[in-house]
């Protein structure tokens, strides 16, 4: 018998990209590439905004992990 229970990822980082706070910046980057026929030079600002968002998201995750104790 198959298990029909939906499982959540073991780690938040394994969550779907669409669940990320940076998803709007990600999609904006892709739309820019579509608009400018994959000319990355015209989309650098979008890439930079996405990269900064991912950096902040990672820092927040590391801070949450720092506040947890493995032995509590």
mmCIF file as Biopython writes it, N, C-alpha, C and O atoms, coordinates in Angstrom:
data_model
#
loop_
_atom_site.group_PDB
_atom_site.id
_atom_site.type_symbol
_atom_site.label_atom_id
_atom_site.label_alt_id
_atom_site.label_comp_id
_atom_site.label_asym_id
_atom_site.label_entity_id
_atom_site.label_seq_id
_atom_site.pdbx_PDB_ins_code
_atom_site.Cartn_x
_atom_site.Cartn_y
_atom_site.Cartn_z
_atom_site.occupancy
_atom_site.B_iso_or_equiv
_atom_site.auth_seq_id
_atom_site.auth_asym_id
_atom_site.pdbx_PDB_model_num
ATOM 1   N N  . UNK A ? 1  ? 0.843  -1.184 0.000   1.0 0.0 1  A 1 
ATOM 2   C CA . UNK A ? 1  ? 0.000  0.000  0.000   1.0 0.0 1  A 1 
ATOM 3   C C  . UNK A ? 1  ? 0.889  1.249  0.000   1.0 0.0 1  A 1 
ATOM 4   O O  . UNK A ? 1  ? 1.795  1.355  0.826   1.0 0.0 1  A 1 
ATOM 5   N N  . UNK A ? 2  ? 0.648  2.172  -0.892  1.0 0.0 2  A 1 
ATOM 6   C CA . UNK A ? 2  ? 1.450  3.376  -1.013  1.0 0.0 2  A 1 
ATOM 7   C C  . UNK A ? 2  ? 1.085  4.378  0.077   1.0 0.0 2  A 1 
ATOM 8   O O  . UNK A ? 2  ? -0.069 4.484  0.491   1.0 0.0 2  A 1 
ATOM 9   N N  . UNK A ? 3  ? 2.083  5.096  0.521   1.0 0.0 3  A 1 
ATOM 10  C CA . UNK A ? 3  ? 1.863  6.124  1.529   1.0 0.0 3  A 1 
ATOM 11  C C  . UNK A ? 3  ? 1.401  7.388  0.820   1.0 0.0 3  A 1 
ATOM 12  O O  . UNK A ? 3  ? 2.145  7.957  0.022   1.0 0.0 3  A 1 
ATOM 13  N N  . UNK A ? 4  ? 0.180  7.835  1.103   1.0 0.0 4  A 1 
ATOM 14  C CA . UNK A ? 4  ? -0.377 8.986  0.413   1.0 0.0 4  A 1 
ATOM 15  C C  . UNK A ? 4  ? -0.138 10.291 1.167   1.0 0.0 4  A 1 
ATOM 16  O O  . UNK A ? 4  ? -0.541 11.357 0.702   1.0 0.0 4  A 1 
ATOM 17  N N  . UNK A ? 5  ? 0.512  10.215 2.326   1.0 0.0 5  A 1 
ATOM 18  C CA . UNK A ? 5  ? 0.792  11.410 3.111   1.0 0.0 5  A 1 
ATOM 19  C C  . UNK A ? 5  ? 1.834  12.264 2.389   1.0 0.0 5  A 1 
ATOM 20  O O  . UNK A ? 5  ? 2.863  11.751 1.949   1.0 0.0 5  A 1 
ATOM 21  N N  . UNK A ? 6  ? 1.572  13.540 2.272   1.0 0.0 6  A 1 
ATOM 22  C CA . UNK A ? 6  ? 2.517  14.455 1.638   1.0 0.0 6  A 1 
ATOM 23  C C  . UNK A ? 6  ? 3.592  14.802 2.651   1.0 0.0 6  A 1 
ATOM 24  O O  . UNK A ? 6  ? 3.295  15.224 3.769   1.0 0.0 6  A 1 
ATOM 25  N N  . UNK A ? 7  ? 4.842  14.622 2.251   1.0 0.0 7  A 1 
ATOM 26  C CA . UNK A ? 7  ? 5.949  14.890 3.154   1.0 0.0 7  A 1 
ATOM 27  C C  . UNK A ? 7  ? 6.565  16.239 2.847   1.0 0.0 7  A 1 
ATOM 28  O O  . UNK A ? 7  ? 6.724  16.613 1.685   1.0 0.0 7  A 1 
ATOM 29  N N  . UNK A ? 8  ? 6.907  16.960 3.890   1.0 0.0 8  A 1 
ATOM 30  C CA . UNK A ? 8  ? 7.611  18.226 3.716   1.0 0.0 8  A 1 
ATOM 31  C C  . UNK A ? 8  ? 9.099  17.938 3.668   1.0 0.0 8  A 1 
ATOM 32  O O  . UNK A ? 8  ? 9.542  16.931 4.220   1.0 0.0 8  A 1 
ATOM 33  N N  . UNK A ? 9  ? 9.884  18.792 3.025   1.0 0.0 9  A 1 
ATOM 34  C CA . UNK A ? 9  ? 11.318 18.567 2.956   1.0 0.0 9  A 1 
ATOM 35  C C  . UNK A ? 9  ? 11.934 18.516 4.354   1.0 0.0 9  A 1 
ATOM 36  O O  . UNK A ? 9  ? 11.472 19.201 5.266   1.0 0.0 9  A 1 
ATOM 37  N N  . UNK A ? 10 ? 12.958 17.719 4.515   1.0 0.0 10 A 1 
ATOM 38  C CA . UNK A ? 10 ? 13.629 17.593 5.809   1.0 0.0 10 A 1 
ATOM 39  C C  . UNK A ? 10 ? 14.297 18.909 6.210   1.0 0.0 10 A 1 
ATOM 40  O O  . UNK A ? 10 ? 14.408 19.218 7.396   1.0 0.0 10 A 1 
ATOM 41  N N  . UNK A ? 11 ? 14.734 19.671 5.230   1.0 0.0 11 A 1 
ATOM 42  C CA . UNK A ? 11 ? 15.416 20.931 5.485   1.0 0.0 11 A 1 
ATOM 43  C C  . UNK A ? 11 ? 14.712 22.038 4.707   1.0 0.0 11 A 1 
ATOM 44  O O  . UNK A ? 11 ? 14.304 21.826 3.565   1.0 0.0 11 A 1 
ATOM 45  N N  . UNK A ? 12 ? 14.565 23.222 5.314   1.0 0.0 12 A 1 
ATOM 46  C CA . UNK A ? 12 ? 13.925 24.331 4.586   1.0 0.0 12 A 1 
ATOM 47  C C  . UNK A ? 12 ? 14.620 24.664 3.273   1.0 0.0 12 A 1 
ATOM 48  O O  . UNK A ? 12 ? 13.964 25.092 2.323   1.0 0.0 12 A 1 
ATOM 49  N N  . UNK A ? 13 ? 15.943 24.475 3.199   1.0 0.0 13 A 1 
ATOM 50  C CA . UNK A ? 13 ? 16.667 24.788 1.973   1.0 0.0 13 A 1 
ATOM 51  C C  . UNK A ? 13 ? 16.283 23.854 0.831   1.0 0.0 13 A 1 
ATOM 52  O O  . UNK A ? 13 ? 16.559 24.143 -0.333  1.0 0.0 13 A 1 
ATOM 53  N N  . UNK A ? 14 ? 15.645 22.731 1.166   1.0 0.0 14 A 1 
ATOM 54  C CA . UNK A ? 14 ? 15.235 21.777 0.143   1.0 0.0 14 A 1 
ATOM 55  C C  . UNK A ? 14 ? 13.837 22.091 -0.384  1.0 0.0 14 A 1 
ATOM 56  O O  . UNK A ? 14 ? 13.302 21.357 -1.215  1.0 0.0 14 A 1 
ATOM 57  N N  . UNK A ? 15 ? 13.251 23.178 0.099   1.0 0.0 15 A 1 
ATOM 58  C CA . UNK A ? 15 ? 11.917 23.564 -0.329  1.0 0.0 15 A 1 
ATOM 59  C C  . UNK A ? 15 ? 11.927 23.998 -1.789  1.0 0.0 15 A 1 
ATOM 60  O O  . UNK A ? 15 ? 12.976 24.278 -2.369  1.0 0.0 15 A 1 
ATOM 61  N N  . UNK A ? 16 ? 10.748 24.044 -2.357  1.0 0.0 16 A 1 
ATOM 62  C CA . UNK A ? 16 ? 10.630 24.458 -3.751  1.0 0.0 16 A 1 
ATOM 63  C C  . UNK A ? 16 ? 11.073 25.910 -3.935  1.0 0.0 16 A 1 
ATOM 64  O O  . UNK A ? 16 ? 10.904 26.733 -3.034  1.0 0.0 16 A 1 
ATOM 65  N N  . UNK A ? 17 ? 11.630 26.217 -5.080  1.0 0.0 17 A 1 
ATOM 66  C CA . UNK A ? 17 ? 12.060 27.571 -5.393  1.0 0.0 17 A 1 
ATOM 67  C C  . UNK A ? 17 ? 10.897 28.550 -5.277  1.0 0.0 17 A 1 
ATOM 68  O O  . UNK A ? 17 ? 11.078 29.689 -4.846  1.0 0.0 17 A 1 
ATOM 69  N N  . UNK A ? 18 ? 9.713  28.110 -5.660  1.0 0.0 18 A 1 
ATOM 70  C CA . UNK A ? 18 ? 8.544  28.989 -5.618  1.0 0.0 18 A 1 
ATOM 71  C C  . UNK A ? 18 ? 8.193  29.403 -4.188  1.0 0.0 18 A 1 
ATOM 72  O O  . UNK A ? 18 ? 7.473  30.381 -3.989  1.0 0.0 18 A 1 
ATOM 73  N N  . UNK A ? 19 ? 8.694  28.669 -3.193  1.0 0.0 19 A 1 
ATOM 74  C CA . UNK A ? 19 ? 8.437  29.015 -1.799  1.0 0.0 19 A 1 
ATOM 75  C C  . UNK A ? 19 ? 9.451  30.020 -1.256  1.0 0.0 19 A 1 
ATOM 76  O O  . UNK A ? 19 ? 9.296  30.512 -0.139  1.0 0.0 19 A 1 
ATOM 77  N N  . UNK A ? 20 ? 10.464 30.322 -2.020  1.0 0.0 20 A 1 
ATOM 78  C CA . UNK A ? 20 ? 11.514 31.243 -1.590  1.0 0.0 20 A 1 
ATOM 79  C C  . UNK A ? 20 ? 11.005 32.682 -1.604  1.0 0.0 20 A 1 
ATOM 80  O O  . UNK A ? 20 ? 10.179 33.057 -2.435  1.0 0.0 20 A 1 
ATOM 81  N N  . UNK A ? 21 ? 11.521 33.484 -0.660  1.0 0.0 21 A 1 
ATOM 82  C CA . UNK A ? 21 ? 11.202 34.915 -0.658  1.0 0.0 21 A 1 
ATOM 83  C C  . UNK A ? 21 ? 11.787 35.607 -1.886  1.0 0.0 21 A 1 
ATOM 84  O O  . UNK A ? 21 ? 11.381 36.719 -2.224  1.0 0.0 21 A 1 
ATOM 85  N N  . UNK A ? 22 ? 12.728 34.961 -2.547  1.0 0.0 22 A 1 
ATOM 86  C CA . UNK A ? 22 ? 13.403 35.547 -3.707  1.0 0.0 22 A 1 
ATOM 87  C C  . UNK A ? 22 ? 12.773 35.126 -5.040  1.0 0.0 22 A 1 
ATOM 88  O O  . UNK A ? 22 ? 13.296 35.452 -6.106  1.0 0.0 22 A 1 
ATOM 89  N N  . UNK A ? 23 ? 11.674 34.417 -4.978  1.0 0.0 23 A 1 
ATOM 90  C CA . UNK A ? 23 ? 11.040 33.950 -6.210  1.0 0.0 23 A 1 
ATOM 91  C C  . UNK A ? 23 ? 10.669 35.092 -7.164  1.0 0.0 23 A 1 
ATOM 92  O O  . UNK A ? 23 ? 10.870 34.957 -8.371  1.0 0.0 23 A 1 
ATOM 93  N N  . UNK A ? 24 ? 10.131 36.214 -6.658  1.0 0.0 24 A 1 
ATOM 94  C CA . UNK A ? 24 ? 9.820  37.320 -7.597  1.0 0.0 24 A 1 
ATOM 95  C C  . UNK A ? 24 ? 11.054 37.843 -8.337  1.0 0.0 24 A 1 
ATOM 96  O O  . UNK A ? 24 ? 10.976 38.175 -9.519  1.0 0.0 24 A 1 
ATOM 97  N N  . UNK A ? 25 ? 12.179 37.915 -7.650  1.0 0.0 25 A 1 
ATOM 98  C CA . UNK A ? 25 ? 13.411 38.373 -8.287  1.0 0.0 25 A 1 
ATOM 99  C C  . UNK A ? 25 ? 13.910 37.347 -9.301  1.0 0.0 25 A 1 
ATOM 100 O O  . UNK A ? 25 ? 14.436 37.705 -10.355 1.0 0.0 25 A 1 
ATOM 101 N N  . UNK A ? 26 ? 13.739 36.080 -8.972  1.0 0.0 26 A 1 
ATOM 102 C CA . UNK A ? 26 ? 14.117 34.999 -9.884  1.0 0.0 26 A 1 
ATOM 103 C C  . UNK A ? 26 ? 13.294 35.080 -11.170 1.0 0.0 26 A 1 
ATOM 104 O O  . UNK A ? 26 ? 13.844 35.028 -12.270 1.0 0.0 26 A 1 
ATOM 105 N N  . UNK A ? 27 ? 11.986 35.207 -11.026 1.0 0.0 27 A 1 
ATOM 106 C CA . UNK A ? 27 ? 11.134 35.267 -12.226 1.0 0.0 27 A 1 
ATOM 107 C C  . UNK A ? 27 ? 11.392 36.535 -13.032 1.0 0.0 27 A 1 
ATOM 108 O O  . UNK A ? 27 ? 11.317 36.515 -14.261 1.0 0.0 27 A 1 
ATOM 109 N N  . UNK A ? 28 ? 11.695 37.638 -12.347 1.0 0.0 28 A 1 
ATOM 110 C CA . UNK A ? 28 ? 12.010 38.877 -13.067 1.0 0.0 28 A 1 
ATOM 111 C C  . UNK A ? 28 ? 13.269 38.694 -13.909 1.0 0.0 28 A 1 
ATOM 112 O O  . UNK A ? 28 ? 13.350 39.206 -15.025 1.0 0.0 28 A 1 
ATOM 113 N N  . UNK A ? 29 ? 14.246 37.972 -13.381 1.0 0.0 29 A 1 
ATOM 114 C CA . UNK A ? 29 ? 15.475 37.700 -14.144 1.0 0.0 29 A 1 
ATOM 115 C C  . UNK A ? 29 ? 15.171 36.882 -15.396 1.0 0.0 29 A 1 
ATOM 116 O O  . UNK A ? 29 ? 15.675 37.176 -16.481 1.0 0.0 29 A 1 
ATOM 117 N N  . UNK A ? 30 ? 14.345 35.857 -15.233 1.0 0.0 30 A 1 
ATOM 118 C CA . UNK A ? 30 ? 13.984 35.024 -16.386 1.0 0.0 30 A 1 
ATOM 119 C C  . UNK A ? 30 ? 13.198 35.807 -17.434 1.0 0.0 30 A 1 
ATOM 120 O O  . UNK A ? 30 ? 13.437 35.662 -18.633 1.0 0.0 30 A 1 
ATOM 121 N N  . UNK A ? 31 ? 12.266 36.632 -16.981 1.0 0.0 31 A 1 
ATOM 122 C CA . UNK A ? 31 ? 11.481 37.444 -17.927 1.0 0.0 31 A 1 
ATOM 123 C C  . UNK A ? 31 ? 12.374 38.410 -18.688 1.0 0.0 31 A 1 
ATOM 124 O O  . UNK A ? 31 ? 12.179 38.649 -19.880 1.0 0.0 31 A 1 
ATOM 125 N N  . UNK A ? 32 ? 13.361 38.965 -17.981 1.0 0.0 32 A 1 
ATOM 126 C CA . UNK A ? 32 ? 14.299 39.871 -18.645 1.0 0.0 32 A 1 
ATOM 127 C C  . UNK A ? 32 ? 15.067 39.134 -19.736 1.0 0.0 32 A 1 
ATOM 128 O O  . UNK A ? 32 ? 15.229 39.648 -20.842 1.0 0.0 32 A 1 
ATOM 129 N N  . UNK A ? 33 ? 15.537 37.935 -19.424 1.0 0.0 33 A 1 
ATOM 130 C CA . UNK A ? 33 ? 16.263 37.145 -20.429 1.0 0.0 33 A 1 
ATOM 131 C C  . UNK A ? 33 ? 15.385 36.844 -21.639 1.0 0.0 33 A 1 
ATOM 132 O O  . UNK A ? 33 ? 15.848 36.890 -22.779 1.0 0.0 33 A 1 
ATOM 133 N N  . UNK A ? 34 ? 14.127 36.538 -21.385 1.0 0.0 34 A 1 
ATOM 134 C CA . UNK A ? 34 ? 13.196 36.288 -22.496 1.0 0.0 34 A 1 
ATOM 135 C C  . UNK A ? 34 ? 13.010 37.545 -23.328 1.0 0.0 34 A 1 
ATOM 136 O O  . UNK A ? 34 ? 13.016 37.500 -24.558 1.0 0.0 34 A 1 
ATOM 137 N N  . UNK A ? 35 ? 12.843 38.666 -22.640 1.0 0.0 35 A 1 
ATOM 138 C CA . UNK A ? 35 ? 12.586 39.932 -23.328 1.0 0.0 35 A 1 
ATOM 139 C C  . UNK A ? 35 ? 13.761 40.354 -24.201 1.0 0.0 35 A 1 
ATOM 140 O O  . UNK A ? 35 ? 13.568 40.897 -25.289 1.0 0.0 35 A 1 
ATOM 141 N N  . UNK A ? 36 ? 14.977 40.104 -23.727 1.0 0.0 36 A 1 
ATOM 142 C CA . UNK A ? 36 ? 16.166 40.549 -24.448 1.0 0.0 36 A 1 
ATOM 143 C C  . UNK A ? 36 ? 16.912 39.400 -25.130 1.0 0.0 36 A 1 
ATOM 144 O O  . UNK A ? 36 ? 18.126 39.469 -25.325 1.0 0.0 36 A 1 
ATOM 145 N N  . UNK A ? 37 ? 16.179 38.346 -25.489 1.0 0.0 37 A 1 
ATOM 146 C CA . UNK A ? 37 ? 16.741 37.226 -26.243 1.0 0.0 37 A 1 
ATOM 147 C C  . UNK A ? 37 ? 18.028 36.676 -25.611 1.0 0.0 37 A 1 
ATOM 148 O O  . UNK A ? 37 ? 19.030 36.468 -26.295 1.0 0.0 37 A 1 
ATOM 149 N N  . UNK A ? 38 ? 17.978 36.451 -24.318 1.0 0.0 38 A 1 
ATOM 150 C CA . UNK A ? 38 ? 19.085 35.861 -23.550 1.0 0.0 38 A 1 
ATOM 151 C C  . UNK A ? 38 ? 20.345 36.720 -23.514 1.0 0.0 38 A 1 
ATOM 152 O O  . UNK A ? 38 ? 21.438 36.206 -23.277 1.0 0.0 38 A 1 
ATOM 153 N N  . UNK A ? 39 ? 20.201 38.021 -23.746 1.0 0.0 39 A 1 
ATOM 154 C CA . UNK A ? 39 ? 21.343 38.937 -23.639 1.0 0.0 39 A 1 
ATOM 155 C C  . UNK A ? 39 ? 21.541 39.274 -22.158 1.0 0.0 39 A 1 
ATOM 156 O O  . UNK A ? 39 ? 20.884 40.165 -21.618 1.0 0.0 39 A 1 
ATOM 157 N N  . UNK A ? 40 ? 22.449 38.554 -21.520 1.0 0.0 40 A 1 
ATOM 158 C CA . UNK A ? 40 ? 22.656 38.691 -20.079 1.0 0.0 40 A 1 
ATOM 159 C C  . UNK A ? 40 ? 23.096 40.097 -19.681 1.0 0.0 40 A 1 
ATOM 160 O O  . UNK A ? 40 ? 22.795 40.550 -18.577 1.0 0.0 40 A 1 
ATOM 161 N N  . UNK A ? 41 ? 23.791 40.774 -20.552 1.0 0.0 41 A 1 
ATOM 162 C CA . UNK A ? 41 ? 24.296 42.111 -20.216 1.0 0.0 41 A 1 
ATOM 163 C C  . UNK A ? 41 ? 23.156 43.097 -19.945 1.0 0.0 41 A 1 
ATOM 164 O O  . UNK A ? 41 ? 23.329 44.054 -19.192 1.0 0.0 41 A 1 
ATOM 165 N N  . UNK A ? 42 ? 22.006 42.865 -20.553 1.0 0.0 42 A 1 
ATOM 166 C CA . UNK A ? 42 ? 20.866 43.769 -20.357 1.0 0.0 42 A 1 
ATOM 167 C C  . UNK A ? 42 ? 20.074 43.449 -19.087 1.0 0.0 42 A 1 
ATOM 168 O O  . UNK A ? 42 ? 19.174 44.197 -18.707 1.0 0.0 42 A 1 
ATOM 169 N N  . UNK A ? 43 ? 20.412 42.339 -18.435 1.0 0.0 43 A 1 
ATOM 170 C CA . UNK A ? 43 ? 19.660 41.887 -17.264 1.0 0.0 43 A 1 
ATOM 171 C C  . UNK A ? 43 ? 20.497 41.874 -15.989 1.0 0.0 43 A 1 
ATOM 172 O O  . UNK A ? 43 ? 20.059 41.345 -14.967 1.0 0.0 43 A 1 
ATOM 173 N N  . UNK A ? 44 ? 21.677 42.441 -16.038 1.0 0.0 44 A 1 
ATOM 174 C CA . UNK A ? 44 ? 22.586 42.373 -14.893 1.0 0.0 44 A 1 
ATOM 175 C C  . UNK A ? 44 ? 21.955 42.933 -13.614 1.0 0.0 44 A 1 
ATOM 176 O O  . UNK A ? 44 ? 22.165 42.387 -12.531 1.0 0.0 44 A 1 
ATOM 177 N N  . UNK A ? 45 ? 21.190 44.008 -13.734 1.0 0.0 45 A 1 
ATOM 178 C CA . UNK A ? 45 ? 20.553 44.587 -12.542 1.0 0.0 45 A 1 
ATOM 179 C C  . UNK A ? 45 ? 19.608 43.573 -11.883 1.0 0.0 45 A 1 
ATOM 180 O O  . UNK A ? 45 ? 19.569 43.466 -10.657 1.0 0.0 45 A 1 
ATOM 181 N N  . UNK A ? 46 ? 18.856 42.840 -12.687 1.0 0.0 46 A 1 
ATOM 182 C CA . UNK A ? 46 ? 17.961 41.807 -12.152 1.0 0.0 46 A 1 
ATOM 183 C C  . UNK A ? 46 ? 18.758 40.707 -11.447 1.0 0.0 46 A 1 
ATOM 184 O O  . UNK A ? 46 ? 18.368 40.230 -10.382 1.0 0.0 46 A 1 
ATOM 185 N N  . UNK A ? 47 ? 19.878 40.313 -12.055 1.0 0.0 47 A 1 
ATOM 186 C CA . UNK A ? 47 ? 20.724 39.274 -11.454 1.0 0.0 47 A 1 
ATOM 187 C C  . UNK A ? 47 ? 21.279 39.735 -10.107 1.0 0.0 47 A 1 
ATOM 188 O O  . UNK A ? 47 ? 21.319 38.970 -9.144  1.0 0.0 47 A 1 
ATOM 189 N N  . UNK A ? 48 ? 21.704 40.992 -10.058 1.0 0.0 48 A 1 
ATOM 190 C CA . UNK A ? 48 ? 22.276 41.530 -8.820  1.0 0.0 48 A 1 
ATOM 191 C C  . UNK A ? 48 ? 21.239 41.586 -7.697  1.0 0.0 48 A 1 
ATOM 192 O O  . UNK A ? 48 ? 21.549 41.274 -6.547  1.0 0.0 48 A 1 
ATOM 193 N N  . UNK A ? 49 ? 20.021 41.979 -8.028  1.0 0.0 49 A 1 
ATOM 194 C CA . UNK A ? 49 ? 18.949 42.040 -7.033  1.0 0.0 49 A 1 
ATOM 195 C C  . UNK A ? 49 ? 18.638 40.637 -6.515  1.0 0.0 49 A 1 
ATOM 196 O O  . UNK A ? 49 ? 18.462 40.438 -5.313  1.0 0.0 49 A 1 
ATOM 197 N N  . UNK A ? 50 ? 18.573 39.672 -7.421  1.0 0.0 50 A 1 
ATOM 198 C CA . UNK A ? 50 ? 18.311 38.284 -7.019  1.0 0.0 50 A 1 
ATOM 199 C C  . UNK A ? 50 ? 19.445 37.750 -6.145  1.0 0.0 50 A 1 
ATOM 200 O O  . UNK A ? 50 ? 19.199 37.109 -5.123  1.0 0.0 50 A 1 
ATOM 201 N N  . UNK A ? 51 ? 20.680 38.015 -6.549  1.0 0.0 51 A 1 
ATOM 202 C CA . UNK A ? 51 ? 21.837 37.541 -5.790  1.0 0.0 51 A 1 
ATOM 203 C C  . UNK A ? 51 ? 21.829 38.126 -4.373  1.0 0.0 51 A 1 
ATOM 204 O O  . UNK A ? 51 ? 22.116 37.414 -3.412  1.0 0.0 51 A 1 
ATOM 205 N N  . UNK A ? 52 ? 21.509 39.397 -4.239  1.0 0.0 52 A 1 
ATOM 206 C CA . UNK A ? 52 ? 21.453 40.041 -2.928  1.0 0.0 52 A 1 
ATOM 207 C C  . UNK A ? 52 ? 20.331 39.449 -2.078  1.0 0.0 52 A 1 
ATOM 208 O O  . UNK A ? 52 ? 20.498 39.260 -0.873  1.0 0.0 52 A 1 
ATOM 209 N N  . UNK A ? 53 ? 19.212 39.163 -2.687  1.0 0.0 53 A 1 
ATOM 210 C CA . UNK A ? 53 ? 18.093 38.541 -1.976  1.0 0.0 53 A 1 
ATOM 211 C C  . UNK A ? 53 ? 18.499 37.169 -1.452  1.0 0.0 53 A 1 
ATOM 212 O O  . UNK A ? 53 ? 18.240 36.841 -0.294  1.0 0.0 53 A 1 
ATOM 213 N N  . UNK A ? 54 ? 19.134 36.369 -2.303  1.0 0.0 54 A 1 
ATOM 214 C CA . UNK A ? 54 ? 19.563 35.033 -1.885  1.0 0.0 54 A 1 
ATOM 215 C C  . UNK A ? 54 ? 20.595 35.120 -0.754  1.0 0.0 54 A 1 
ATOM 216 O O  . UNK A ? 54 ? 20.599 34.287 0.152   1.0 0.0 54 A 1 
ATOM 217 N N  . UNK A ? 55 ? 21.458 36.121 -0.810  1.0 0.0 55 A 1 
ATOM 218 C CA . UNK A ? 55 ? 22.456 36.309 0.243   1.0 0.0 55 A 1 
ATOM 219 C C  . UNK A ? 55 ? 21.766 36.590 1.580   1.0 0.0 55 A 1 
ATOM 220 O O  . UNK A ? 55 ? 22.122 36.008 2.605   1.0 0.0 55 A 1 
ATOM 221 N N  . UNK A ? 56 ? 20.774 37.488 1.559   1.0 0.0 56 A 1 
ATOM 222 C CA . UNK A ? 56 ? 20.040 37.815 2.790   1.0 0.0 56 A 1 
ATOM 223 C C  . UNK A ? 56 ? 19.250 36.610 3.291   1.0 0.0 56 A 1 
ATOM 224 O O  . UNK A ? 56 ? 19.176 36.372 4.497   1.0 0.0 56 A 1 
ATOM 225 N N  . UNK A ? 57 ? 18.665 35.857 2.377   1.0 0.0 57 A 1 
ATOM 226 C CA . UNK A ? 57 ? 17.908 34.660 2.746   1.0 0.0 57 A 1 
ATOM 227 C C  . UNK A ? 57 ? 18.837 33.639 3.419   1.0 0.0 57 A 1 
ATOM 228 O O  . UNK A ? 57 ? 18.474 33.029 4.425   1.0 0.0 57 A 1 
ATOM 229 N N  . UNK A ? 58 ? 20.015 33.465 2.865   1.0 0.0 58 A 1 
ATOM 230 C CA . UNK A ? 58 ? 20.995 32.524 3.428   1.0 0.0 58 A 1 
ATOM 231 C C  . UNK A ? 58 ? 21.457 32.983 4.803   1.0 0.0 58 A 1 
ATOM 232 O O  . UNK A ? 58 ? 21.550 32.177 5.729   1.0 0.0 58 A 1 
ATOM 233 N N  . UNK A ? 59 ? 21.746 34.276 4.943   1.0 0.0 59 A 1 
ATOM 234 C CA . UNK A ? 59 ? 22.177 34.811 6.236   1.0 0.0 59 A 1 
ATOM 235 C C  . UNK A ? 59 ? 21.107 34.607 7.305   1.0 0.0 59 A 1 
ATOM 236 O O  . UNK A ? 59 ? 21.423 34.255 8.441   1.0 0.0 59 A 1 
ATOM 237 N N  . UNK A ? 60 ? 19.849 34.824 6.947   1.0 0.0 60 A 1 
ATOM 238 C CA . UNK A ? 60 ? 18.749 34.626 7.893   1.0 0.0 60 A 1 
ATOM 239 C C  . UNK A ? 60 ? 18.649 33.157 8.301   1.0 0.0 60 A 1 
ATOM 240 O O  . UNK A ? 60 ? 18.421 32.855 9.472   1.0 0.0 60 A 1 
ATOM 241 N N  . UNK A ? 61 ? 18.818 32.246 7.346   1.0 0.0 61 A 1 
ATOM 242 C CA . UNK A ? 61 ? 18.761 30.818 7.643   1.0 0.0 61 A 1 
ATOM 243 C C  . UNK A ? 61 ? 19.905 30.414 8.572   1.0 0.0 61 A 1 
ATOM 244 O O  . UNK A ? 61 ? 19.701 29.648 9.513   1.0 0.0 61 A 1 
ATOM 245 N N  . UNK A ? 62 ? 21.111 30.928 8.308   1.0 0.0 62 A 1 
ATOM 246 C CA . UNK A ? 62 ? 22.254 30.623 9.159   1.0 0.0 62 A 1 
ATOM 247 C C  . UNK A ? 62 ? 22.042 31.148 10.571  1.0 0.0 62 A 1 
ATOM 248 O O  . UNK A ? 62 ? 22.406 30.487 11.544  1.0 0.0 62 A 1 
ATOM 249 N N  . UNK A ? 63 ? 21.456 32.334 10.686  1.0 0.0 63 A 1 
ATOM 250 C CA . UNK A ? 63 ? 21.182 32.912 12.001  1.0 0.0 63 A 1 
ATOM 251 C C  . UNK A ? 63 ? 20.155 32.077 12.762  1.0 0.0 63 A 1 
ATOM 252 O O  . UNK A ? 63 ? 20.299 31.862 13.965  1.0 0.0 63 A 1 
ATOM 253 N N  . UNK A ? 64 ? 19.128 31.611 12.071  1.0 0.0 64 A 1 
ATOM 254 C CA . UNK A ? 64 ? 18.133 30.727 12.711  1.0 0.0 64 A 1 
ATOM 255 C C  . UNK A ? 64 ? 18.805 29.449 13.203  1.0 0.0 64 A 1 
ATOM 256 O O  . UNK A ? 64 ? 18.528 28.981 14.307  1.0 0.0 64 A 1 
ATOM 257 N N  . UNK A ? 65 ? 19.681 28.892 12.387  1.0 0.0 65 A 1 
ATOM 258 C CA . UNK A ? 65 ? 20.370 27.660 12.755  1.0 0.0 65 A 1 
ATOM 259 C C  . UNK A ? 65 ? 21.327 27.876 13.929  1.0 0.0 65 A 1 
ATOM 260 O O  . UNK A ? 65 ? 21.496 26.989 14.766  1.0 0.0 65 A 1 
ATOM 261 N N  . UNK A ? 66 ? 21.949 29.047 13.987  1.0 0.0 66 A 1 
ATOM 262 C CA . UNK A ? 66 ? 22.860 29.354 15.086  1.0 0.0 66 A 1 
ATOM 263 C C  . UNK A ? 66 ? 22.131 29.388 16.422  1.0 0.0 66 A 1 
ATOM 264 O O  . UNK A ? 66 ? 22.688 29.022 17.456  1.0 0.0 66 A 1 
ATOM 265 N N  . UNK A ? 67 ? 20.885 29.831 16.385  1.0 0.0 67 A 1 
ATOM 266 C CA . UNK A ? 67 ? 20.123 29.971 17.625  1.0 0.0 67 A 1 
ATOM 267 C C  . UNK A ? 67 ? 19.558 28.634 18.123  1.0 0.0 67 A 1 
ATOM 268 O O  . UNK A ? 67 ? 19.020 28.559 19.228  1.0 0.0 67 A 1 
ATOM 269 N N  . UNK A ? 68 ? 19.679 27.604 17.323  1.0 0.0 68 A 1 
ATOM 270 C CA . UNK A ? 68 ? 19.208 26.267 17.721  1.0 0.0 68 A 1 
ATOM 271 C C  . UNK A ? 68 ? 20.365 25.487 18.336  1.0 0.0 68 A 1 
ATOM 272 O O  . UNK A ? 68 ? 21.523 25.629 17.943  1.0 0.0 68 A 1 
ATOM 273 N N  . UNK A ? 69 ? 20.016 24.676 19.294  1.0 0.0 69 A 1 
ATOM 274 C CA . UNK A ? 69 ? 21.008 23.802 19.905  1.0 0.0 69 A 1 
ATOM 275 C C  . UNK A ? 69 ? 20.698 22.370 19.534  1.0 0.0 69 A 1 
ATOM 276 O O  . UNK A ? 69 ? 19.539 21.957 19.544  1.0 0.0 69 A 1 
ATOM 277 N N  . UNK A ? 70 ? 21.725 21.612 19.207  1.0 0.0 70 A 1 
ATOM 278 C CA . UNK A ? 70 ? 21.528 20.212 18.857  1.0 0.0 70 A 1 
ATOM 279 C C  . UNK A ? 70 ? 21.189 19.363 20.067  1.0 0.0 70 A 1 
ATOM 280 O O  . UNK A ? 70 ? 20.633 18.273 19.929  1.0 0.0 70 A 1 
ATOM 281 N N  . UNK A ? 71 ? 21.520 19.853 21.245  1.0 0.0 71 A 1 
ATOM 282 C CA . UNK A ? 71 ? 21.387 19.032 22.444  1.0 0.0 71 A 1 
ATOM 283 C C  . UNK A ? 71 ? 20.346 19.553 23.429  1.0 0.0 71 A 1 
ATOM 284 O O  . UNK A ? 71 ? 20.389 19.202 24.608  1.0 0.0 71 A 1 
ATOM 285 N N  . UNK A ? 72 ? 19.424 20.374 22.974  1.0 0.0 72 A 1 
ATOM 286 C CA . UNK A ? 72 ? 18.429 20.898 23.909  1.0 0.0 72 A 1 
ATOM 287 C C  . UNK A ? 72 ? 17.164 20.075 23.906  1.0 0.0 72 A 1 
ATOM 288 O O  . UNK A ? 72 ? 16.225 20.383 24.639  1.0 0.0 72 A 1 
#
